Structures are given as structure tokens and as C-alpha cells.
Amino acid sequence: PVRNSGFLVGSIIAILLQTVQVAAIVMTSIKLTKQMLHHTASSSFLVQSYLSTILLYAGMYTILVRLDANGWSGLASESTLRSDYAAKIFVQMLYFSISTMTSTGFGDI
């Protein structure tokens, strides 16, 4: 199917935002590594790093679903061009990201 220009622009913006977030995660990881080596890492910084990683993966999963919805089983077969579809998929991918990051598995929560 032919994708409209709004979908393409939205996908490009999402990819750019994810690229910025990857750069932020890398910088945070470097800072966290230094703090761990000097035993100065705070618990709030560890939680922030953990949550930002969850958001990063949720965003990447959302982009992948938007680009190829048939690659994921178990998702509602709605039109990927609907305006509320991205928000709904992001919430589902956030759930998936949290459940995999906490090692509980997707169906165990």
C-alpha cells in the first residue's frame, strides 16, 4: 500500500528523535560507568538510566511497527495511517519494553 506523506514525515521525525535519545543514552552510560568506577553513582541516576533505556527501546519498537506492522504478531490489525494508532502502539511497545527489561516476559505480567 502507498503511504501518505504525513506517515513518512512522522516516521522520519521519530527516527531522528530516537537517534538523539541513543546519543543521550551513550553519554549517560559513559557518565554512569565513571560513577560506578569511583563508587559515586546515585540510585536516582541508576533509575533514570534504566527508565531512559526502556523508553529508547519502546520508541525503536514503535518505529519498527510503524514501518512493518506485519512483522509483529499479536497487534491489532488497524490502519497504521490513523492518527491515534502511533500512540496506541507506543503504549503497547512500552508495555513490551518494560516487561522484557524486567525479565518477566511479555505474557507473565
The 8 nearest C-alpha neighbors of each residue, nearest first, counted from 0:
[[1, 2, 3, 80, 79, 78, 67, 66],
 [0, 2, 3, 4, 6, 80, 7, 79],
 [3, 1, 0, 6, 4, 7, 80, 5],
 [2, 4, 6, 5, 1, 7, 80, 8],
 [3, 5, 7, 6, 8, 2, 9, 1],
 [6, 4, 8, 7, 3, 9, 2, 10],
 [5, 7, 9, 4, 3, 8, 10, 2],
 [6, 8, 4, 10, 5, 9, 11, 3],
 [9, 7, 5, 11, 10, 6, 4, 12],
 [10, 8, 6, 12, 7, 11, 5, 13],
 [9, 11, 13, 7, 8, 12, 6, 14],
 [12, 10, 14, 8, 13, 9, 15, 7],
 [13, 11, 15, 9, 14, 10, 8, 16],
 [14, 12, 10, 16, 11, 15, 9, 17],
 [13, 15, 17, 11, 12, 16, 10, 18],
 [16, 14, 18, 12, 17, 13, 11, 19],
 [17, 15, 13, 19, 18, 14, 12, 20],
 [16, 18, 20, 14, 19, 15, 21, 13],
 [19, 17, 15, 21, 16, 20, 14, 22],
 [20, 18, 16, 22, 17, 21, 23, 15],
 [19, 21, 17, 23, 22, 18, 24, 16],
 [22, 20, 24, 18, 23, 19, 17, 25],
 [21, 23, 25, 19, 20, 24, 26, 18],
 [22, 24, 20, 26, 21, 25, 27, 19],
 [25, 23, 27, 21, 22, 26, 28, 20],
 [24, 26, 28, 22, 27, 23, 21, 29],
 [27, 25, 23, 29, 28, 24, 22, 30],
 [26, 28, 24, 30, 25, 29, 31, 23],
 [29, 27, 31, 25, 30, 26, 24, 32],
 [28, 30, 32, 26, 27, 31, 25, 33],
 [31, 29, 27, 33, 28, 32, 34, 26],
 [32, 30, 28, 34, 33, 29, 27, 35],
 [31, 33, 35, 29, 34, 30, 28, 36],
 [34, 32, 36, 30, 31, 35, 37, 29],
 [33, 35, 40, 39, 31, 37, 32, 36],
 [34, 36, 38, 32, 37, 33, 40, 31],
 [35, 37, 33, 34, 38, 32, 39, 31],
 [36, 38, 34, 35, 39, 33, 40, 32],
 [39, 37, 35, 36, 34, 40, 33, 41],
 [38, 40, 34, 37, 35, 41, 36, 33],
 [41, 39, 34, 35, 38, 42, 31, 44],
 [42, 40, 44, 43, 39, 45, 34, 38],
 [41, 43, 45, 44, 46, 40, 47, 39],
 [42, 44, 46, 45, 41, 47, 40, 48],
 [45, 43, 47, 41, 42, 46, 48, 40],
 [44, 46, 42, 48, 43, 47, 49, 41],
 [47, 45, 49, 43, 48, 44, 50, 42],
 [46, 48, 44, 50, 45, 49, 51, 43],
 [49, 47, 45, 51, 46, 50, 44, 52],
 [48, 50, 46, 52, 47, 51, 45, 53],
 [51, 49, 53, 47, 52, 48, 46, 54],
 [52, 50, 54, 48, 53, 49, 47, 55],
 [51, 53, 55, 49, 50, 54, 48, 56],
 [52, 54, 50, 56, 51, 55, 96, 57],
 [55, 53, 57, 51, 52, 56, 58, 50],
 [56, 54, 52, 58, 53, 57, 51, 59],
 [55, 57, 59, 58, 53, 54, 60, 96],
 [58, 56, 93, 54, 92, 60, 55, 59],
 [57, 59, 61, 55, 56, 60, 54, 62],
 [58, 60, 56, 62, 61, 57, 55, 63],
 [59, 61, 63, 57, 62, 58, 56, 92],
 [62, 60, 58, 64, 59, 63, 89, 57],
 [61, 63, 65, 59, 60, 64, 66, 58],
 [62, 64, 60, 66, 61, 65, 67, 59],
 [65, 63, 68, 61, 67, 66, 62, 60],
 [64, 66, 62, 63, 67, 68, 61, 79],
 [65, 67, 63, 64, 62, 68, 10, 61],
 [68, 66, 64, 69, 65, 70, 63, 71],
 [67, 69, 64, 70, 65, 71, 66, 63],
 [70, 68, 71, 67, 72, 64, 76, 74],
 [71, 69, 68, 67, 72, 64, 63, 66],
 [72, 70, 69, 68, 73, 74, 64, 67],
 [71, 73, 74, 70, 69, 68, 75, 76],
 [72, 74, 75, 71, 76, 69, 70, 68],
 [75, 73, 72, 76, 71, 68, 88, 91],
 [74, 76, 77, 73, 72, 88, 78, 68],
 [75, 77, 74, 78, 68, 79, 69, 73],
 [78, 76, 75, 79, 84, 81, 74, 80],
 [77, 79, 80, 81, 76, 84, 75, 82],
 [80, 78, 81, 84, 77, 65, 85, 68],
 [79, 81, 78, 82, 6, 84, 2, 3],
 [82, 80, 84, 79, 83, 78, 85, 77],
 [81, 83, 84, 80, 85, 86, 79, 6],
 [84, 82, 86, 85, 81, 87, 80, 88],
 [83, 85, 87, 81, 86, 82, 79, 88],
 [86, 84, 88, 87, 83, 89, 82, 61],
 [87, 85, 89, 88, 83, 84, 90, 82],
 [88, 86, 84, 90, 89, 85, 83, 91],
 [87, 89, 91, 85, 90, 86, 92, 84],
 [90, 88, 92, 86, 91, 87, 61, 93],
 [89, 91, 93, 87, 88, 92, 94, 86],
 [92, 90, 88, 94, 89, 93, 95, 87],
 [91, 93, 95, 89, 57, 94, 90, 96],
 [94, 92, 57, 90, 96, 95, 91, 89],
 [93, 95, 91, 97, 92, 96, 98, 90],
 [96, 94, 92, 98, 93, 97, 105, 99],
 [95, 97, 93, 99, 94, 98, 57, 53],
 [98, 96, 100, 94, 99, 95, 101, 93],
 [97, 99, 95, 101, 105, 104, 96, 103],
 [98, 100, 102, 96, 104, 101, 97, 95],
 [101, 99, 97, 102, 98, 96, 53, 103],
 [100, 102, 98, 99, 103, 97, 104, 96],
 [103, 101, 99, 100, 104, 98, 97, 105],
 [102, 104, 101, 98, 107, 99, 108, 105],
 [105, 103, 99, 107, 98, 102, 106, 108],
 [104, 106, 98, 107, 95, 99, 103, 108],
 [107, 105, 104, 108, 103, 98, 95, 99],
 [106, 108, 104, 105, 103, 98, 102, 99],
 [107, 106, 103, 105, 98, 104, 94, 97]]
